[in-house]
């Protein structure tokens, strides 16, 4: 209803009559789920929560497999991905909030040769997914016809063109199957540890988290994964501060600029985006990261942009916005203020257009408003103030005259409000003449506002003049803002690319920070060598992960059982219940997936080949809606896995064929093992079907592995370690007892087991040899590099910069002297270098500060200092800036060897800087005692 009213007002002003159905059509055309209504946003003083755009989805079938086409009406783009498996396609549908779904008639031609699609053979899983949603059939060329449907759906002209942003996917690994994605928590699933939550800090959400999720579900090509890893390694090693990385949804940029509805807030945000790109370009440390991010941004946007072009265009956009938009820190557009008029009146009337664009563009309009405001003040003073003075001079008991000048917000007017102020006898006293001029105040429809509100003709004329001047000024401001939108729309590809690049940068910096905190490592990524040919230096046949931990364990907070997985072929894995088989498979799957995406992995070291697919099958449940038992569902998933597996695949199957009778299930499992062995993929098949070891399997590269057990106090207990051999002990009775099953049931079960297996028991118990696997400790290599300057060096230009230079110099001298005492060093030049790094406003510490002892100085806006030390600099900076007025506080920090030295230097700096005349806010902290000395060698620190 609000939307309709807004549209009606707009059309009324333009003297057009529009039918209700036309209004609704326009609303539907410009606003739909995933594309909110933005009309009028250019003139308001708040931001718009813009969701991810919802595509129109078309699904078809080709000779290569299933094909999905996504069309974004907001972005005017489309992309197609062919050769998908049914499971991968269903995964994409589950994770996609789409506007409309179209199914191509080619889907009806399934393997069974029947038009009753989904009832027989392939297609059942997809059909079950689609039948729960609304969809329409279409035919013809899948892309051309879908684009026609989109234009018809949104009422677009035939001349509107859509840009193809499809990125070649021949060398990319296959998208994750639904089962794989849910079982490792790439898609949040109840009861499954969420992989996304451990890849990023808890405060990193929104667009960066969506990018990481999409990358996991659709792993990149080997070249892009290698680039992402190289970027992350650089991010892990830099010492300089990093930008905040402003994240703006691409769809929001496109729609606001296209409809000319970007307001000054959005322009400031766009300037932040391009300025942060330029910041990275000018920084010695960050420039290489910026270059590396070009290819991942290309894959994410489908836009191929040259590096120099990106920098040049960002400079143009930043300069153009800077020329037009009123930025923070400028103060040449103050709200009008007069003593006899309530301040809220001018605040409400002028805040909707002042502070949007620079004054030089609206000087004439501002001058007219200022003149009208002054005239209004004079009239109010002449017509209302004598009456107010008369009332104040009248001393009367309760019930005497009352009156004051007030702002009637609802009517946007300044009127006199009073009662009992008319004199009983007119005697020519001060104020009587003004009282005679008063008349009842009227609203916009000519109705009397109330018995107590009054105005005069001169005041009404002055109000009209002021409102007219304000309206012209606001119209001029909106005209300039819309003109700037039109200019920037010509650079929309650059803006979309730059915003996505910053989203990726923020996501990767956050991942590196969390990975370092969890003590994860970067794996070695290799290509796959052919089993028939020789290996090159960068190719390998197998995968080796040393010190692997479950991804949901935080090694930095406690102990976890580490496993070494050296996989050159297919494993058949056995082990007791609760022995860690499922956890091992999830951990291997997650580590392999993270590796081929270019991320850090939960291990001490890892060598991971570039798999063309990572597939994990865990327990299956029945599907009553599809009329399938749990075993049917399992067979359907295994069929898909086997049909999609190659010699470059990783296949992980947990407790195979447990949903049917033992003998036939064992035989099916054995046949599947033979098939995977012949394919030559890497993988693990875990099972409790011990009869598989007696089958005459025709395998060449399959070996047996087990989850180890040990005897402690006469009981068999799991060690959760991967060992060679076979484990036939299931610990079923122990598990049942642990879970509270009645003792009588367990005793009877043991009797039945003894009677059935009397022959095996009498021949002796099977003992599994356990091998203790040691893990080599990882060596930490430290690269002592000078932190590059974020910007070109220049002479300080304001008081804060001068203060920062003085503090940096004083801190350096104080630390130098103290460290010479601590290390008993005679010659200062022999000391290593202690680098000072500045963190400007809207910047944050780099990941290299995580876990490091830091000494820092905070420069408050009031020119006072705060001295502190911490092992969590990022958290401390955020904490300081969360306080009122501290949002733009800047910092200077040093990394020092150990908390003991950091605390001593903190106490020393507080006392000595205070004695040198620097204003400090935490003088009380200077009373702390020294906290001991460090045993670190002198070669680990320097003062510069």
Buried (B, 14 or more C-beta within 10 A) or exposed (E): EEBEEBBBEEBEEEEEEBEEEEBEEBBEEBBBEBBBBBBEBBBEEEEBEBEBBBBBBBBBBBEEBBBBBBBBBBBBBBBBBBBBBBBBBBBBBEBBEBBBBBBBBBBBEBEBEEEEBBBEBBBBBBBBBBEEEEBEEBEEEBBEBBBBBBBEBBEBEEEEEBEEBBBEBEEBBBBBBBBBBBBBBBBEEEEBBBBBBBBBBEEBEEBBBBBBBEBBBBBBBBEBBBBBBBBBBBBBBBBBBBBEBBBBBBBBBBBBBBBBBBBBBBBBBBBBBBBBBBBBBBBBBBBBBBBBBBBBBBBBBBBEBEEEEBBEBBBBBBEBBEEBBBBEEEEEBEBBEBEBBBEEBBBBBBEBBBBBBBBEBBEEBBEBBBEBBBBBBBBBBBBBBBBBEBBEEBEEEEEEBBBEBBBBEEBBBBBBBBEEBEBEEEEEEEBBEBBEBBEBBBBEEEEEBEEBBBBBEBBBEBBEBBBEBBBBBBEBBBBBBBEBBEBBBEBBBBBBBBBBBBBBBBBBBBBBBBBBBBBBBBBBBBEBBEEEEEBEEEBBBBBBBBBBBBBBBBBEEEEBBBBBBEBEBBBBBBBBBBBBBBBBBBBBBBBBBBBBBBBBBBBBBBBBBBBBBBBBBBBBEBBEEBEBBBBBBBBBBBBBBBEBBBBBBBBBBBBBBBBBEEEEBBBBBBBBBBEBBEBBBBBBBBBBBBBBBEBEBEBEBBEBBBBBBEEEEEEBBBBBBBBBBBBBBBBBBBBBBEEEEEEEEBEEBEEEEEEEEEEEEEEEEEEBEBEEBEBEEEEEEEEEEEBBBBEEEEEEEEEBBEBBEBBBEBBBEBBBBBBBEBBEBEEEEEBBEBBBBBBBBBBBBBBBBBEBBBBBBBBBEEEBBBBBBBBBBBBBBEEBBEEEEBEBBBBBBBBBBBBBBBBBBBBBBBBBBBEEEBEBEBEEBBEEEEBEEBEBEBEBBBBE
